């Protein structure tokens, strides 16, 4: 983060020592030193006092840090999305492969286990959909751009908005066909064991 450099720059421009600045903010000289070396960050109250002392707006005072914080938040969101996608894929595979063996168990225990697995997959799918809605990503191209951390151009965004409705239908149909084929394969394998 850049806030330490900003504090030092403005302090030196106004020819204020660390001790003098510390007295004005009601902190120790060591605290000012820690801020300037980025060992710690000032709290919101101290940032407001600093911006008043240096005669700069709070926005311009921490502008670069806000950009950096946004980038960190976006990186964390991308990691979270990737983890949710991997978990959902694993759950789908387990639900699909375990269907026939679990339904073959006498009584209701196999069905109950499968329904629990299915519910977990549905929960993960709903979390992914909420995440996609929050970040306004729906189409394949939008998702890839989000994962790469690159925004789409205005024209690309307009094209993707037009694709959203029919892509959802196509993906749902393909997912159903793939699940059906995998179930048939699992049934075939289990019957010949």
Residue, then its C-alpha position, 0 to 999 in steps of 0.5 A: x500500500x501507498x499510504x505510508x509514502x503519502x504521509x511522508x511526502x505531505x509531512x516533508x512538504x509541510x516541513x513537519x517532523x514526525x514528533x510534531x505530526x504525532x502531537x497533532x494527531x495524538x499518537x506516538x512518534x513511533x506510530x508515525x514511523x510505522x505508518x510511513x514504513x507501512x508496518x501499520x496503517x492509520x485508522x479512519x479517524x487518523x486519516x481524516x485528521x491527516x487529510x485536514x493537517x495536509x490540506x488535501x481531500x481524503x479521496x486524493x490522499x488514499x486514492x492509490x490505496x483504494x485502487x490497490x484494495x479493489x485489486x486485492x478484493x477482485x483477486x479474492x473474488x476470482x479465487x473464491x469463484x474458482x474454488x466454488x466451481x471446482x467444488x460444484x464440479x466434484x459434487x456433480x461427478x459424485x452425485x452422477x456416479x453414485x446414483x445407481x450404486x446408492x439406489x441399489x442399496x436395500x431400503x431407503x438409506x441409499x436414496x437418503x444419502x443420494x438426496x443429501x449429496x444432491x442437496x449439497x450440489x444444489x446449494x453450491x449451485x445456488x451460491x454460484x448463481x448468487x455470486x454470478x448475479x452479484x458480479x453481473x457475469x452470466x455468459x461464458x465469455x463474461x465468466x472467462x473475462x472475470x476469471x482473467x481479471x479483464x473487463x469487456x469492452x462496451x461492444x463486447x458487453x452489449x453482445x454478451x447481454x444479447x446472448x444471455x437468454x439462449x446460452x442459459x437454455x443451451x447450457x441447461x440442455x447440454x448439462x442434462x444430456x451429459x448427465x443422462x449419458x453419464x448415468x447410462x454409462x454408470x448403470x451399464x458398468x454397475x450391471x456388468x460388475 
